[in-house]
Each structure stands twice: as C-alpha cells, then as structure tokens.
Amino acid sequence: MPAMSSRGRGRRTINEINMVPFIDVMLVLLIIFMVTAPLIAPSMIDLPSVGKAAKAPDQVIQVQIRKDEGIDVKVGEKSMSVPMTDLAQTVQQLQAGTPAGTSAVVIAADKSVKYELVVNVMDKLQRAGVQRVGLSVQVAK
C-alpha cells in the first residue's frame, strides 16, 4: 500500500505585516482633521480699551529704568538715583506731599531693559500701596 502523502494544504507563517487596516485608519483620521481644522477658531485675545482719565494727576512721578538697569526717580525737574530696595519708600515719600489719588507713577524703561525688571519695579510699587502705576511708551510714527 502506498504511503499517504499530504497535499501541502498546511498553514504557513506570514512574514509581513498587513498594512491595509493601518492605512484605512490613517485616511479616516486625515479626513476628520481636514474637516474639523477650519471649524476651530484661532484664539483671540480681547484687549481692554482705555479711555481718558476723569481728572489729570496733579503730580507725575516718573520712574526711569536705564540701560545699565539703574533706577532714577524724576519729579518735575528734580531727578535722583535710587536703588531698587529703596524705590517703594522713596515713591511713597514723594506721594505723601499730595492728597490721596492725585499723583500717578509712570514707569519709563529703555527698550533694551529686560521685561522682568520692569515687572519687578511695577510689582514692588503695587505691593507698597501705590495706586496709580502706568507704563510710558513711545508712539510709533
């Protein structure tokens, strides 16, 4: 009796990855992103508007920050150099001569000065109780 031979219908291992499901999923995701992307509104910043003050300040104290990060305090024509540690005390002494709320402090900084220093000066003044603190800018032409 001859020996039975197998017909070769056994299972073989597949050595490659089937990419079709992966491609299908990626195309569906691509279509979803293409449809939803135009619907997403870009984030807009709603800046506050400013108006004119009801009454101009009687006295303006100008805090000037130089390129070398030195600080000058200027009132009228008088100008004095002040260290950062004594800034709040100096401004409070200058404001003591005027009625409350009638003097304003304006910070003027050179454009090459670090933003961090300007914020530190503003923070120090506000922590000391200075009510009206503003920034001086140059209008572009």
Secondary structure as GFF3:
##gff-version 3
##sequence-region A 1 141
A	DSSP	alpha_helix	20	36	.	.	.	ID=ss1
A	DSSP	three_ten_helix	37	39	.	.	.	ID=ss2
A	DSSP	beta_strand	59	65	.	.	.	ID=ss3
A	DSSP	beta_strand	71	75	.	.	.	ID=ss4
A	DSSP	beta_strand	78	82	.	.	.	ID=ss5
A	DSSP	three_ten_helix	84	86	.	.	.	ID=ss6
A	DSSP	alpha_helix	87	95	.	.	.	ID=ss7
A	DSSP	beta_strand	103	109	.	.	.	ID=ss8
A	DSSP	alpha_helix	115	127	.	.	.	ID=ss9
A	DSSP	beta_strand	133	135	.	.	.	ID=ss10
###
